[in-house]
Amino acid sequence: MNSSQRYDTRAWLLFAAMAVLWGTPYLFISVAVESYSPAAVVAGRTLLGGLLLLPFAIRRKALRPAFEKIGWVLLFGAIEMAGPFLLLGHAEQTLPSGLTGLLVATVPLFAAIIAFGGGDRSALSPARSIGLFVGFVGVFVMVAGPGLAVDGGNGSIAVGEVLLVALLYAIAPFFIATKLRDVPSLGSITLALLAVGIFYTPIAFLTQHQVPTLKDTLALIALAVPCTALAFITFFALIARVGPVRAPLFTYVNPVVAIVLGTLILGEPLTFGLLIGFPLMMAGCWLAATGSTVRARKVKPDLTPNARS
């Protein structure tokens, strides 16, 4: 970890941008899947996002370094995009968008466990261990609490799908910070988006049985442009700034954006289970990811030629 990996002014600006850019997709996904199949949503948002970024990646000569590590780029695309985007689309055919955003906010819980497994013993300090327990209690209360419209096997499967998304989202930043650290972010993102889009296009044609509406198409475009292309550029910048464990902290704010939009625009209810479980999960995530602080340990600056500024 270098000296820049803390929340300075630039990092907080990136944090705020990510809170909005990845707090709104749950609304757009919920709208888009009304007439698009989940696979069509994935194909549309990734292909359009990748094509938008392609000329910029070519101009900055960012594709060749990404091709040199194409295996890791494709693995990143599978973990961060191919799996999660499809799972979210399928889950939001059952779950409210606000609850989906809340469940995805468990990313820091999984990130703490992964960091511990990777040798960071401080990731499961007493405070962080308590945070893990409290966070998962909060998830249980939200899912099983009274008034929550998640009934039957389909609801349980959808909840499991979203928690799997959170796990995949927790794994991806570690790939970015290690295997793709020296690859221009624009090249990695562009190749990954295009690869996922090409993979899902034939599946989209096979699973699309409705004529998409204008409203759902506009939601899909919103998913592709700000929520995918722009968001991934911002995400890579945040990881470079604060590291793979602290970067997902913006997921604390994503649920607030998702709940507000879901309530105001889609008329989704605020249940007793959400009102009780939400603060428990937030407190647990905070402790699990930070041990009650977001400050990085003070270390000597890395003055090697490859050090990031």
Secondary structure, DSSP 4 states (H G I P E B T S, - for coil): --TT-S--HHHHHHHHHHHHHTTSHHHHHHHHTTTS-HHHHHHHHHHHHHHHHHHHHHHTT-HHHHHHTHHHHHHHHIIIIIHHHHHHHHHTTTS-HHHHHHHHTTHHHHHHHHHHHTT-GGGG-HHHHHHHHHHHHHHHHHHHSTT----HHHHHHHHHHHHHHHHHHHHHHHHHHHTTTTS-HHHHHHHHHHHHHHHHHHHHHHH--SPPPHHHHHHHHHHHIIIIIIHHHHHHHHHHHH-TTTGGGGGGTHHHHHHHHHHHHS-----HHHHHHHHHHHHHHHHHHHTT--PPPP-----STT---
